Amino acid sequence: MEDPIFVIHGVANRDRDAFTAAVATLQAATGIAMEPVYWGDLGADDRFVTAALPSRQVTFPGAWKGNGLRDTNEPPGVAVPEPVLAAALASDPQAVNQWTHVETVVRERFASEGQRVGSSLRDSPHGRDAEELLECLAEEWPNTEWLRRTDDFLLLFETGQSLAEAVIEAVGLWTDGADSYDGLRADDKDERRLRRMVRNRLRELDRVAGAAIQAAAGRLNNALRTKFGPGTTRFLGDVLVYQRHREAIHSRVRKSIDGVDPALGRTPERPVRVVAHSLGGVIAVDMATAATPLWTSSLVTFGSQAAFFHACDPRGGQIVPYSGSQPVVLPPSLARWTNLWEPLDMLAFVAGGVFQLHDGSIPVDISVPHAASSGVWTHSSYWDLPSVASEISTAMASQ
């Protein structure tokens, strides 16, 4: 009779029955006998983690407390710290190459207006208009709070378009109205009018952009707290506990294996097969590469961090630190390794860039497709993905 595959769960798993049911479902999908290895009761106490999570603060007109960035005359919106909002645009106080985009848009809009009235940009008063507008913008742009931070092409395009349209419209009004107009340098009065108009319009656009960004950042912040905060916090909690109580968790895994057959994993002649999720994959790799290893003939990890952890903090045992120049050679006690990762899972990492198997091959990294039903937090979605069951069957069958 073939030995079962041992399945090790990952972080934030506190329901033994639910985990056992998930393994039973995976067993039915693969047609391979599986044995659940539960260690969640040794993990972090996650009952009170939400007490440490910042909550979203929403302010209303008349109740602003000085948080966030806004014009002193503007009604408050969602109060979000500047670093969060700046990150929603760009990491630098002044985005690189943004002015090139704005200048191109302005010139193209004036060129199209010149073609509409039947003259080239060079020969048209609009050519002078474009230069005047760009000169004014160059002076006023550094005073913006939000626009100067962005490298988003669409936002820059719409800003340039709006400013050019404002000048073209003003030219039409000045030409048809009581005041004469012959280019924006006709006299100091026209130049002052242009600069005032550009400054006011740019400030308006900057405030609109700021309000939109604050609203978007507020929703993003809330979504991150709601969707990712608890899962990420529980992940970090279990990682901290594992670092401190590694031996106890390894003993739990060893005890589960011994319950099937005490000889399993002790020698190269009786290796085990392991499937592991998330931190369970780190546990499996640590045990397979320990000084006294758990001999593993085939390992399938999904949503796991073994390579990431080893690159940051060498795991020890039989494996050397990652030098950055060449992969770390794994011992023969870990013969085969298939690593699955889901594109939206921010806690999943590839293994082939850090590790190399003893026979010279590299761990097989496979991206499993994202399922729309998984939503945004996909770290726990692997158990229900048919592609995961399929890849497990393929990896174990090819042993």
N, C-alpha and C positions, 0 to 999 in steps of 0.2 A: 504494500500500500504506500502510495506516495505521501511524503510529509506535507503538511499544510503550509500555506504561506502565512507568515506572521505579519499582522497589520498594526502599525504603531500610529496612534493619532498625534495631532499637533497641539497647538496652544488653545487655551480657553475652552477646553472640553471638560465639563464637570458632570455630564450626564452619562453614566456608564451604559444604561439601557439604550439610549439614543445612539451611542457609538456602536454598540453590539448590533443594533438594527441596521445601521449604515454598512457595517461589514457584511452582514447577511445579504443585503441588497447587492453589494459589490460581488460577493461570491456567486449569487444567482446570475449576475450579468456576465461574469467571466467563465463560469463553470468550473472554477478551481476552488478546492477546499481552503478555507481561510480561518485563522485563529486570531481574534481580537486581543491586543495587548493594551490594557488600560492603565494609565498612570496619572490621570487627571486629578485625583484626590491629593497628589503630592505637589500639585502646581500652586500658583499664587492664589491668595485669597482675593477674589475679584468682586466681592459683594459690595465694596464701598469705593470702587475706583472712580465712579462718577462724581464723588465729592471733590476730587482733585481736578476735574475738567472745567475750564472756564466756560461760562454760559454766554450765549449771544445777548448783547445789550442793545436794545432798540430805544432810540430817543424820539421824541415828538416835539413839534414846535412849542417853544416856551419852556421846555424841560431839558434843554441842552446843558451838559455838565462840563463842557470843555474838551471832550474826547474827539479824536478824528481831526481832519483838516477841512476847513471850509472858509469861504470868504466871510468876513465879519457881518456882512449884510444878508447872508444867505440863510434860509431856513435849514435846520439840521436834518440829516437823514439817518441812515444806520451808522452808529458810531463804531468804526473799525480802525484799529491802530494803523498809522502810516506805513509801517513795513509791510503789512498784509496788502494794503491797497497798492503800494508801489510795486510789489511783486506781481500784482494782477496785470501790470503794464510792462514794466521792465526793471531790471536789477540796477541800472545805472541812473543817476540823477539826470543825465542827458543822454538820450538814446542815440546810438551811432547811426549815421547816414539818414536820419529822418528828414533833415532839411532837403536833401536831394529829392526825396519823394514829393514834398510839398512844392518845391520849385518846379518840378516837372509837371505836376497837375495844374498849377497856376498858368504856366506858359501854354500848355495844351488847351486849356479852356479859353484863354484869350485868342489863341490862334484860330480855334473853331469859330469864335465870334467874328474875327476878322474875315474869315472865309464866307461867313453868312452874309456880311455886308459887302463882300466883293473886293477885299483888299488883303494884302499879305500882312503878317504880323509886323514885319520890319517897317513897312510903309504906313501902317495904320496908326492912328492915335492910340489904339489898344496896345500897341507895342510899348509905348511910353507908359500907359496905364499899368502894364504888367511889371515893368521895372520899378515904378513907383510903389506898387503894392508889395513887391518882394523886398524893397528897401525898408519899408515900414514894418513889415513882418519880421525881418531880421533883427530890428531893434526891439520889438515888442515880445517876440517869442520867448526869450529867456525869462520873462516875467510870469509866464503861465505856470500854474501849479501841476497840471495833469498832462497837457499836450506835450510838453517838452520831455516827458518821461517815456512816451510810448514809441514802440517800433512797429505797431500794428499798421499795415499798409492801408487797410480799409478805412480806419479812423483818420489817418493822415490824408487819404484821398478825399474823403467827404469834407474835411476841414478846408483843404485847399480849394475844392469846388465851391463851397459856401462863401468863402472870402472873395473869390474871383467873381461869383455871381453878384455879390453885394456891390462890388466896384462897378461892374458893367451896368447894373440897375441904376446906381447913383449917377453914372455918366449920362445915361438916358434922361434922367430927371433933370440934371443940371443943364443939359443941352436944350431940352424942350421948355424948361421953366423960365422964370424971370432972370435968373443969373446966367451970364454968358459962360461958356466953357470952351477951352481950346487946349486940351491936354491938362494933366493934373499939376503941371508946373506953370500954368498960366500966370498965377500970382501967388503971393503968400497966403491969401485967403483960401484958395483952392487946396493948397498943400496942407494947411491946418485942418481943413474939413476932411481931407482924406485920412490924415493921421488919426483924427478923432474917431472917424467912422471905423477904421481898421482896428484901432485899440478897443473900442466898445464891442465890435463884433467878435473879436478874438477873445475878449473876456467872457462874453456870453457863451461862445462855443466851449471855452475851457470849463465854465461852470456846468454846462450841460454834460460834458464828458466826465467831469468829476462826480456829478450826481449819479450818472449811469454806472460808473465804476464802483462807487461806494455801495450802490444797491446790489450790483453783481457780486462784489466782494463780500457783502453781508450775507447774501444767499449762499455763496461758496463756503464761507466760514461756517455757517450754520450746517450746511450739508456735510462738511468735513467732520464737524463735531458730532453730528448725529449719526452719519453713516460709518465714518472711519474712526472716530475718537474712541469709542468703547472697545472695538476690535483691536485697534493698534495698542491701546493701553493694556489690555489683557495679554496681548502678544508680548509686550515689553515686560509685564509682570512675570509671565511664565519663563521668559528668557533669563531674567534675574534669578528666579528660583532655581532654574536648571544649573546655572553657573555655580550656585552655592551647594546644591544638593544633587550633583550629578551622579554620585555613587549610589545614592538611594534609588534614583530613577532607573539607573542601569540594572540594579539588583531586581527591581520590579520586572523589567523586560526579561532578564535571565530566568526569573522564577516562572514567568508565563511559558517560556520555552521548555523549561525543565518539566512543567506540568504535562507536556506532550511526550517528551523524550529527553532525559538528562544528557544523552550523548550528543544531541543536536548542537551544532555550532562549536563544538569543543575541538574538532580536528578537521583537517582538509577533507577527510573521507566522509564526514557527515555535516556538510555545510547547511545553513538555513537559507531560505528565500524570504525576503522582506519587502513589504510595501509600506511606505511611510509618508505622512502628510506633514508639511510645515516643519515645526521644531522636531517632530518625530523623525524626519529625514536627517537632521543634525545628530540626533541620538543614535540612529542606525549607523551613520558614517563614523561617529566617534567610537562606537562599540566595535565596528569592523576593523578599525585601524588602531585600536588600543594595543598596549604592550602585550597583554593577553587578550587576543582578539576574539570577537564573535565571527567565526568563519562564515562568510556570506557568499553564496554562489551567484545570486542575482538580487539586485536591489532596484526597486522602482520608487522614486520620490516624486512628489508633486507639490508645488507651492512651497518649496523648501529653500533653506538659506545656508546650507553647509559651506558652499564655496565663498559666499559673502563673509561669513563668520571667520573662515580660515584666512581670508585675505586681510581682514581687519585685526584678528587676534588668533595667532596660530594655535591649532587645537591640541598639539602635542601627540603623545602616543608614538606611532611609527612614522608619522609624516613630518617632513621638515617645513619650515615657514616658506611662504610663497615669496619668491625674489622679484617677481615682475618680469623677468626675462624668459623664463621657461616654466612649464607647468610642473606641479608637484606630483611625483610618481607615487601612486598608492601601492600598498603592499598586496601580495597575492591573496590575502585574506578577504579582499573585496574584489571579486573576479569580474563582475559585470554591473554596470550602473546605467539605468535609463532615468533621465530627469525631465519631468513634464512641467511646463509653466504656461500660465494663462496670461494673455497680453495685458489685461487690465489689473492683474494682481500685483500690487506694489510690494508685496512681501515674498515674491517669487524671484529666484535668481538662476542663472545658468551655471553649469558645473564644468563644461568643457574648456573654458578659458583659464581655469585655475588648476584643474587636476588632469592627470593622465593615468590610465590603468597600467598594471604591472606588465601586461603583454604589449605595451606600446600604443594601444588604441586609446581613444578618449571617451569619457562618458557621453552617452547619446542624449543630447538636449532636443526636446520636441515641444514645439508650441502647439497647445491644444486650442481649438477655436473657441472664441467667446460666444456664449449663449445669451441672447437678449433677455431671457428669463432670469438670468443670474443677477441682473441689476448692475450697480456700480461696485459694491463690495463683493468681490469675486473670490476672496481667499478661501472661503468655505464651500465654494460651488463645485469643486472637483468631484466630490463623491457622487454627484448626480449626473455628471457628463458622460454620455455613452462613449465619447472618444477616449476618456481616461480608462474605462473598463477595457476598451479595445486595445489600447497600448499596453496595458498590464498583461492581457492575454498574449499579445505578440511577444513581449519581452520574456515572459516565462516559458513560452513555447519554444523560443529560439535558444534556450539554455543548452 
